[in-house]
Amino acid sequence: MPAQTITASPVVGARANAGSTLNQAQVDSIVAQGFGAPSDWHGRKLLVIIPDATRTAPVGQLFKAVHQHISSQAESVDILTALGTHQPMSEEAICQRLDLTAAERKSTYSQVRFFNHEWDNPAALQNIGTIPAADISDLSNGLFSMDVAVEINRLVFAYDQIVIIGPVFPHEVVGFSGGNKYLFPGIGGPEILNFFHWLGAVVTNPMIIGNKWTPVRKVVDRAGSMVKLPKLCCCMVVDKAGLAGLYIGTPETAWDAASDLSRDLHILHKDHPFHTVLSCAPTMYDEIWTGGKCMYKLEPVVADGGELIIYAPHITEICIAHGKVLKEVGYHCRDYFLKQWDKFKHYPWGVLAHSAHVYGLGKYENGIETPRVRVTLATGLSEAECRQVNLGYRDWRTIDIESYANREDKGILLVRKAGEMLYHLKNQPTWAGGTAS
C-alpha cells in the first residue's frame, strides 16, 4: 500500500503505513515536492543544519536525497551541526552522522564544508534582537518577566537559505524536539539557551514532556521568527531507525505535523507506576549531560519513593562542558534552587535546569531536600563522584540486566534503550498553564 500522503500548504509529507517505514522512492518524492524544481535553487547558498550523534535518525538518507535533488543547481550546500552546548564533532564523526563513506566524501560530497556550532565563542555569534519582558511574560504565562537577548551563529548570514534536517521526539525542555529548536538552542547563544531551559525546569519535566504547545515552544518559535532568512525544515519521525514519517515545510508547520505523529508513536502508556526502573543508556549518550534523558523519559512512570537506575558502564563523564559547575552545584530538585535563589541565580540557568531535570520532582522544606524518586547511577563514574553531585551509586558490575526483564507485574520495568521513547501513565496530567508541585 502507498504511504498516507499529506499535502497541505505550506507542508508536504507522508506517514508510512502501520508497521512499515518510508522507502527511498517515497523519501525522494517528498523531497521533490518540498524543495520544488532543482532550477529553483540555481545559484543559491544553502546551510544545512543537522543534529549531532545524540539523536537517532537517518539523517544521511535525507541529506543525500536533498543534495542529489539540488546540488547541480545550488552554488553551495554546507553542513552546520546543531550542538547546543554539546561537544564538537570531528570530520569523521560528521561523515558517520551523514552516512558518508570516505570515497563519497572525496567525490560526490567533496565540496560540502562541515562546521560545528560554537555556543561559547562570542565571535561566532550575532545578536539579532531582544524578546522584551512583556512578551516573555505573555509567552511564559506570567512565570517570568525579563528581557532575553537572542544570539545565533553568525555563519547563517553567509547563506541565503537555511535547511533544517532533524528528528522529532518527546523532549523534556520544550515538549517535542524539532523545528525551531534546531536554531535555539541548536545554533543559538547562551542567554536564550539558559533562559528557556530554566523556564522548562520551573514548569517541570512531567508537565512539559510530550505536550506540544508549551511555554518553552512558544519562546523557541518567537526566537525563530527573528531569524530573517528563508527556512525550510525537514522533520523526521523515526521508528526503529527508519522513517515512519517525513514532513517538509516551515519550521513551524513541519514540526506541527511531525509532533502529532511522534505523539502517536513515541509515547508508551503504562497502567501503573513502577517501584524500580532499570533505564539502559545507549552509547550515543556519552556523558550524564545527555544520558540524563534516561531519567527524563521515564520519570512519569516511577512510583513515589521508587528508584530509577541509569545503567551506562560506558559513561565516565558528568559533562565535559559543564562538569565543573555541576560538581559545585550538584543535582537537586527545582525547589532547592527556587527557595535559595539568591545563592544560585548567578550560575548558568541551563546547568541548573539540567540538574533539576535529572534529579526529578522533589521538595525542599526547612533545609531538607526530599526527592520524589531516587536516581542511581550505575556508570563508569566512581561512588565518590556520584555522591559529590548528590546522586546514588551502584557498581554496574553487580547488575544482571536480565534479572529485571519481564517483571512489570512485580513493579519492575526494564528499558533496554532508554532516552527517546516517553513512558506515561494512563491519564497522565498535561500542561494546563501552571507548574507541577
Summary of the structure (lengths in Angstrom):
residues: 437
radius of gyration: 21.4
end to end distance: 47.5
largest distance: 67.6
contacts: 1522
relative contact order: 0.13
helix: 36%
strand: 26%
